[in-house]
Amino acid sequence: MSLEALERQVQADLRRLEYPARDWVTEREGPDGKPLCDVLIIGAGQSGLALAAALKRERVHNILLVDRHPEGKAGPWLTFARMITLRTPKYLTGPDLGIPSLTIQSWYEAQHGDGAWEALAYIPKETWAEYLNWYRDMNGLPVRYDTTAGAIARVDTHACFAVPLRTGDQEETIYARRVVMATGIEGSGRWRAPGFIAEALPSTHYAHTRRDIDFDALRGKRVGVLGAGASAFDNASVALEHGAAEVRLCFRRPKLVNVNPYRWAEFVGFLKHVSDLDDAAKWRFILQVLRMGQLPPTDTFARARTHDNFHLHPATPWNSSRMDGDEVVVETPQGELRFDYVIAATGFVTDLSCRPELAHCQQAIKLWADAYQPPAEDAHDDLLRHPYLDDGFGFIDKTGDMPWLSHIYNYTFGCLLSHGFGGASISGMKYSLPKIASGITKSFFVEDQDHYFDSLCAYDVEEF
């Protein structure tokens, strides 16, 4: 099947599955006299696009997505993702919403022919980015790129939110009934380099893996990498491929993690129902996943190990760093290490106070620290800072003053403890997408139930 034929098939499938076809969300007027946007989605990467498509299937059409990146660059795939392929197995589904013609397999085969999918081991990241652009177009999703969302404010007089948007030099305020944060892995906090790096070294001598890095400038340099996850190996490999004299990858564990708990989790019970467990059980499962750690995929590990000037340093946490002339000096339990440049592959911190979108309401959002006290031996500060979300991914007001917080939805990695692998994870989308879409449509119906009841009472279409 050609790509043109597949696209006709997609549209035919969408038409066949549009029951019930009646538009139903009540139109409301905003403070500016214009119809309110029903759902504003902040973030147009894989999660934002897939949620918008899911809402359209539920006949919620007045949607706008905004993303701070240029068109085609939403998500990490063409920016700071430095792997060659996706980590997740190619057979995972989710964004397709159960429609075979919308799967990446159908799209890939339409362009590369029969047998091409079977020959593909993992999906190249550029291919995934291209697929997401095609997916956006097939679903007719309205996205405004190069647009940054500011602090969400409540407008009680119109039961809506005011969200300032900046596109280049242009500013405007969008009024929306519901707001979804689909801002990725760091969407409930920020990327973080440890203070002993960020506060001790000039920006010319270190970078977090999230940052733009001039790898050409590392030719002939000694590079230190802190961390042992996939991104650590990715950045080490790119540095070596650009001619770094040596790369030393340091990590605190006595040996590399070589068991992947995310592969264990790929079954219906966990992916679909971990959010149905009580708080203690959720904590136990998610904490164990984190304790088991993240491993570099086999091909990622092999990519770095092909270089003779790549060195692993287990049981070598960094205690401090300082400059000595133009050298970076790192103190470790194993002694002193000297580099020309260091890369922090140290992930992110969960902290809603870091999110500019939540500046007006963050202090009222219920966290896991407000809801659950784990046993002392199972304490985990970052997990305690995760938002404690309701069944539909909405925030919960812990003060009693902001009940409308449930109409702001967290579809980021911050939903991990409340809902498992949803948000920024492809592996959980198959089950998280229907749940958050249902949470949003439920909120519309419940809020406007009197309108719908009056509509029922007035219904007078005679059938005979």
BAPASE-197196 format. One record per residue (C-alpha): x, y, z; residue in three letters. Coordinates in steps of 0.25 Angstrom, whole numbers. Layout:
% residues N
xx; yy; zz; rest
X; Y; Z; ALA $
...
END
This chain:
% residues 464
xx; yy; zz; rest
0; 0; 0; MET $
5; 14; -4; SER $
6; 25; 6; LEU $
-5; 32; -2; GLU $
-14; 20; -1; ALA $
-11; 18; 14; LEU $
-15; 33; 17; GLU $
-28; 30; 10; ARG $
-30; 18; 19; GLN $
-27; 26; 31; VAL $
-38; 36; 28; GLN $
-48; 24; 24; ALA $
-45; 18; 38; ASP $
-47; 30; 46; LEU $
-60; 32; 39; ARG $
-65; 18; 42; ARG $
-61; 20; 57; LEU $
-67; 33; 59; GLU $
-79; 28; 67; TYR $
-86; 35; 74; PRO $
-84; 46; 64; ALA $
-92; 57; 70; ARG $
-84; 69; 76; ASP $
-88; 71; 90; TRP $
-78; 80; 98; VAL $
-86; 93; 102; THR $
-80; 105; 96; GLU $
-76; 116; 106; ARG $
-72; 130; 104; GLU $
-59; 135; 110; GLY $
-56; 149; 116; PRO $
-52; 154; 102; ASP $
-65; 151; 97; GLY $
-60; 139; 88; LYS $
-63; 125; 90; PRO $
-55; 118; 100; LEU $
-45; 108; 96; CYS $
-49; 95; 102; ASP $
-36; 89; 104; VAL $
-22; 96; 103; LEU $
-11; 86; 103; ILE $
3; 91; 106; ILE $
13; 82; 99; GLY $
11; 76; 85; ALA $
21; 65; 86; GLY $
16; 50; 86; GLN $
7; 51; 98; SER $
1; 65; 94; GLY $
-2; 60; 80; LEU $
-8; 47; 84; ALA $
-17; 53; 95; LEU $
-22; 63; 85; ALA $
-26; 52; 75; ALA $
-32; 44; 87; ALA $
-41; 56; 90; LEU $
-45; 58; 76; LYS $
-50; 44; 75; ARG $
-59; 47; 87; GLU $
-64; 59; 79; ARG $
-56; 70; 87; VAL $
-52; 78; 75; HIS $
-49; 92; 81; ASN $
-35; 89; 85; ILE $
-22; 96; 83; LEU $
-8; 91; 85; LEU $
4; 100; 88; VAL $
19; 96; 88; ASP $
31; 105; 90; ARG $
39; 98; 79; HIS $
39; 101; 64; PRO $
30; 92; 56; GLU $
36; 78; 54; GLY $
45; 80; 67; LYS $
35; 77; 78; ALA $
39; 66; 87; GLY $
54; 62; 89; PRO $
56; 54; 76; TRP $
62; 64; 68; LEU $
68; 73; 79; THR $
75; 67; 91; PHE $
72; 52; 89; ALA $
86; 47; 85; ARG $
82; 32; 83; MET $
81; 26; 69; ILE $
68; 19; 72; THR $
57; 19; 82; LEU $
59; 10; 94; ARG $
45; 5; 94; THR $
42; -8; 85; PRO $
36; -5; 72; LYS $
24; -13; 74; TYR $
18; -4; 85; LEU $
5; 3; 82; THR $
-2; 15; 88; GLY $
-3; 28; 80; PRO $
-11; 20; 69; ASP $
-23; 19; 78; LEU $
-25; 5; 74; GLY $
-26; 8; 59; ILE $
-17; -1; 51; PRO $
-15; 9; 39; SER $
-10; 20; 49; LEU $
1; 11; 55; THR $
15; 14; 51; ILE $
17; 0; 45; GLN $
6; 4; 35; SER $
12; 17; 32; TRP $
26; 11; 31; TYR $
22; 0; 22; GLU $
15; 9; 13; ALA $
28; 17; 10; GLN $
38; 5; 11; HIS $
30; -7; 5; GLY $
27; -21; 10; ASP $
37; -27; 19; GLY $
43; -14; 23; ALA $
37; -14; 37; TRP $
42; -28; 40; GLU $
56; -24; 36; ALA $
55; -12; 46; LEU $
61; -15; 59; ALA $
58; -2; 66; TYR $
51; 11; 61; ILE $
61; 22; 58; PRO $
58; 35; 66; LYS $
57; 43; 53; GLU $
47; 33; 48; THR $
39; 34; 60; TRP $
39; 49; 59; ALA $
35; 49; 45; GLU $
23; 39; 48; TYR $
18; 49; 59; LEU $
17; 60; 49; ASN $
10; 51; 39; TRP $
1; 46; 51; TYR $
-2; 61; 54; ARG $
-6; 64; 40; ASP $
-15; 51; 39; MET $
-23; 55; 51; ASN $
-24; 70; 47; GLY $
-18; 75; 60; LEU $
-16; 90; 62; PRO $
-3; 93; 67; VAL $
4; 107; 70; ARG $
19; 105; 70; TYR $
30; 115; 75; ASP $
19; 118; 86; THR $
22; 118; 101; THR $
11; 117; 111; ALA $
12; 126; 124; GLY $
6; 124; 138; ALA $
-9; 119; 138; ILE $
-18; 128; 145; ALA $
-33; 125; 149; ARG $
-44; 134; 144; VAL $
-56; 131; 153; ASP $
-66; 140; 146; THR $
-65; 131; 134; HIS $
-61; 118; 140; ALA $
-49; 117; 132; CYS $
-34; 119; 131; PHE $
-26; 130; 126; ALA $
-12; 126; 120; VAL $
-3; 136; 114; PRO $
4; 132; 101; LEU $
17; 137; 95; ARG $
20; 135; 80; THR $
32; 142; 76; GLY $
30; 157; 80; ASP $
15; 155; 80; GLN $
7; 153; 93; GLU $
-8; 149; 95; GLU $
-16; 142; 106; THR $
-24; 129; 103; ILE $
-36; 126; 111; TYR $
-39; 111; 113; ALA $
-48; 102; 121; ARG $
-38; 92; 123; ARG $
-22; 92; 122; VAL $
-13; 80; 121; VAL $
2; 80; 123; MET $
8; 70; 114; ALA $
22; 76; 115; THR $
30; 63; 115; GLY $
40; 57; 124; ILE $
43; 69; 132; GLU $
29; 74; 132; GLY $
27; 73; 147; SER $
41; 79; 150; GLY $
54; 83; 143; ARG $
66; 76; 138; TRP $
77; 77; 149; ARG $
92; 77; 149; ALA $
97; 75; 163; PRO $
101; 87; 171; GLY $
116; 82; 172; PHE $
116; 83; 157; ILE $
107; 95; 154; ALA $
112; 104; 165; GLU $
126; 100; 164; ALA $
129; 101; 149; LEU $
128; 111; 138; PRO $
118; 108; 127; SER $
129; 107; 118; THR $
134; 94; 124; HIS $
121; 86; 127; TYR $
107; 83; 122; ALA $
95; 75; 125; HIS $
91; 65; 115; THR $
79; 73; 112; ARG $
87; 85; 108; ARG $
92; 88; 94; ASP $
107; 83; 94; ILE $
117; 87; 84; ASP $
123; 73; 82; PHE $
132; 78; 71; ASP $
139; 86; 81; ALA $
142; 73; 89; LEU $
152; 68; 79; ARG $
164; 64; 86; GLY $
159; 67; 99; LYS $
157; 58; 112; ARG $
143; 57; 115; VAL $
137; 52; 128; GLY $
122; 47; 129; VAL $
115; 46; 142; LEU $
103; 36; 141; GLY $
101; 22; 136; ALA $
87; 23; 129; GLY $
85; 22; 114; ALA $
87; 37; 112; SER $
101; 36; 119; ALA $
105; 26; 109; PHE $
99; 34; 97; ASP $
106; 46; 100; ASN $
119; 39; 103; ALA $
118; 32; 89; SER $
115; 45; 82; VAL $
127; 51; 89; ALA $
136; 40; 84; LEU $
130; 40; 70; GLU $
134; 55; 69; HIS $
148; 52; 73; GLY $
149; 53; 88; ALA $
163; 48; 93; ALA $
156; 40; 104; GLU $
143; 39; 111; VAL $
142; 34; 125; ARG $
128; 30; 130; LEU $
127; 30; 145; CYS $
115; 24; 153; PHE $
112; 21; 168; ARG $
107; 6; 167; ARG $
118; -5; 168; PRO $
114; -10; 154; LYS $
105; -6; 143; LEU $
90; -9; 143; VAL $
87; -20; 133; ASN $
73; -23; 136; VAL $
62; -15; 131; ASN $
49; -14; 140; PRO $
42; -6; 129; TYR $
42; -19; 120; ARG $
36; -27; 132; TRP $
25; -16; 133; ALA $
20; -19; 119; GLU $
7; -26; 122; PHE $
-7; -22; 124; VAL $
-8; -24; 139; GLY $
3; -14; 142; PHE $
1; -4; 130; LEU $
-14; -3; 132; LYS $
-16; -5; 147; HIS $
-4; 0; 155; VAL $
-12; 12; 157; SER $
-24; 4; 163; ASP $
-15; 0; 175; LEU $
-15; 6; 188; ASP $
-4; 17; 192; ASP $
5; 7; 199; ALA $
5; -3; 187; ALA $
7; 8; 177; LYS $
19; 13; 185; TRP $
25; -1; 186; ARG $
24; -4; 172; PHE $
29; 10; 166; ILE $
40; 10; 177; LEU $
45; -3; 173; GLN $
46; 1; 158; VAL $
54; 13; 162; LEU $
63; 4; 171; ARG $
66; -6; 160; MET $
71; 6; 152; GLY $
72; 9; 137; GLN $
81; 2; 129; LEU $
87; 6; 115; PRO $
81; -3; 104; PRO $
90; -13; 98; THR $
92; -5; 85; ASP $
95; 7; 93; THR $
105; 0; 102; PHE $
112; -6; 90; ALA $
112; 7; 83; ARG $
121; 13; 93; ALA $
130; 1; 96; ARG $
134; 1; 81; THR $
144; 12; 85; HIS $
157; 8; 92; ASP $
158; 21; 98; ASN $
144; 19; 106; PHE $
146; 16; 120; HIS $
136; 11; 131; LEU $
138; 15; 146; HIS $
128; 8; 155; PRO $
127; 11; 169; ALA $
132; 25; 166; THR $
122; 36; 170; PRO $
127; 50; 169; TRP $
129; 57; 183; ASN $
133; 71; 178; SER $
138; 78; 166; SER $
147; 90; 164; ARG $
155; 98; 154; MET $
170; 97; 153; ASP $
175; 106; 142; GLY $
167; 101; 130; ASP $
165; 87; 136; GLU $
153; 82; 143; VAL $
157; 74; 155; VAL $
148; 64; 161; VAL $
149; 57; 175; GLU $
144; 43; 176; THR $
146; 32; 186; PRO $
155; 25; 176; GLN $
164; 38; 175; GLY $
165; 50; 167; GLU $
161; 51; 152; LEU $
164; 62; 143; ARG $
156; 66; 130; PHE $
155; 77; 120; ASP $
140; 76; 120; TYR $
129; 69; 128; VAL $
115; 65; 124; ILE $
105; 63; 135; ALA $
95; 51; 131; ALA $
88; 53; 144; THR $
74; 54; 140; GLY $
63; 63; 146; PHE $
57; 67; 159; VAL $
42; 66; 162; THR $
38; 80; 167; ASP $
25; 87; 163; LEU $
30; 100; 168; SER $
40; 100; 156; CYS $
28; 100; 146; ARG $
25; 115; 142; PRO $
11; 110; 137; GLU $
8; 107; 151; LEU $
13; 119; 158; ALA $
-1; 124; 163; HIS $
-6; 111; 168; CYS $
6; 102; 171; GLN $
5; 104; 186; GLN $
-9; 98; 187; ALA $
-6; 85; 179; ILE $
-6; 73; 187; LYS $
7; 65; 187; LEU $
10; 50; 191; TRP $
16; 56; 203; ALA $
3; 62; 207; ASP $
-4; 48; 205; ALA $
5; 37; 209; TYR $
16; 34; 218; GLN $
25; 23; 214; PRO $
33; 14; 224; PRO $
46; 20; 227; ALA $
54; 10; 220; GLU $
46; 13; 207; ASP $
47; 28; 208; ALA $
50; 35; 195; HIS $
50; 50; 194; ASP $
47; 52; 179; ASP $
35; 42; 179; LEU $
29; 50; 191; LEU $
29; 63; 182; ARG $
21; 56; 171; HIS $
7; 62; 170; PRO $
-4; 53; 176; TYR $
-13; 52; 164; LEU $
-28; 49; 163; ASP $
-33; 37; 155; ASP $
-34; 46; 142; GLY $
-20; 52; 144; PHE $
-25; 65; 150; GLY $
-18; 72; 161; PHE $
-24; 72; 175; ILE $
-26; 84; 183; ASP $
-20; 82; 197; LYS $
-25; 96; 203; THR $
-40; 96; 200; GLY $
-38; 109; 192; ASP $
-35; 104; 178; MET $
-45; 93; 175; PRO $
-43; 96; 160; TRP $
-29; 90; 161; LEU $
-35; 77; 156; SER $
-38; 84; 143; HIS $
-22; 85; 141; ILE $
-17; 72; 137; TYR $
-3; 66; 138; ASN $
1; 57; 126; TYR $
16; 58; 129; THR $
26; 48; 135; PHE $
21; 54; 149; GLY $
9; 45; 148; CYS $
18; 33; 150; LEU $
14; 30; 164; LEU $
-1; 32; 163; SER $
-3; 26; 149; HIS $
9; 18; 145; GLY $
15; 19; 131; PHE $
7; 30; 125; GLY $
10; 44; 122; GLY $
24; 44; 115; ALA $
25; 29; 113; SER $
21; 22; 100; ILE $
19; 9; 107; SER $
8; 13; 116; GLY $
0; 21; 106; MET $
-9; 10; 101; LYS $
-16; 11; 115; TYR $
-13; 25; 120; SER $
-19; 32; 108; LEU $
-33; 26; 110; PRO $
-32; 29; 125; LYS $
-28; 44; 123; ILE $
-38; 46; 112; ALA $
-49; 41; 120; SER $
-45; 49; 132; GLY $
-47; 62; 123; ILE $
-60; 58; 116; THR $
-66; 54; 130; LYS $
-62; 67; 136; SER $
-70; 74; 124; PHE $
-82; 66; 126; PHE $
-83; 67; 141; VAL $
-81; 82; 141; GLU $
-92; 84; 130; ASP $
-101; 73; 135; GLN $
-113; 83; 137; ASP $
-111; 88; 123; HIS $
-112; 73; 118; TYR $
-124; 70; 126; PHE $
-131; 82; 121; ASP $
-127; 78; 107; SER $
-133; 64; 110; LEU $
-146; 70; 115; CYS $
-148; 78; 103; ALA $
-145; 67; 93; TYR $
-157; 65; 84; ASP $
-152; 58; 71; VAL $
-163; 49; 68; GLU $
-160; 36; 61; GLU $
-174; 32; 56; PHE $
END
